[in-house]
């Protein structure tokens, strides 16, 4: 199993540009999450999904959109990039909602908006 | 809102014990976690403890929870250079999606 994969690894965007961060998991997990990690800060939940076709906002959803058309894929869309979105983005997945079901994280996408 | 705080940096010599501390504010936390993040990688769950436990031991790792003081610690015995990483504590409250992460403690192990 590849686990959770994310593309791209790095990206530089100009203000106002759009892009999609890709996330795929091959563990047949129902639950998927997008976090952002700012320097010296913990992770903040952007969006999450409990299954195909179902998504919901996390703590910091503004400026982002998600979709979940399949169990495997959970892309994150930035429509009008702003410098405040410069961050490292992590996708994660888990088998269930019990706290003992750990979240598996992808390697991250480092995004810079200038 | 909930807050989870950690010191930013810890340096220890190889073979010594490391103790990483964390404080949290949410009294309704049900589970508390320790994650490890190696350079260029995502977070990896190390261990977790249920809020009605005081201690959990797993090989070289010992987690201590003082619920009264809302204080969580992670002790790594016989610290190795491979333990160099950033360690995040996190707490779960109010449902599965409400996991609040701390700021992370960077552990540097000196050979």
Interface residues (C-beta under 8 A of the other chain):
Chain A: X4 X31 X33 X35 X40 X41 X42 X43 X44 X45 X48 X56 X58 X90 X92 X97 X98 X99 X100 X102 X103 X104 X105 X106 X107 X108
Chain B: X4 X8 X30 X31 X33 X40 X41 X42 X43 X44 X45 X48 X88 X90 X92 X96 X97 X99 X100 X101 X102 X103 X104
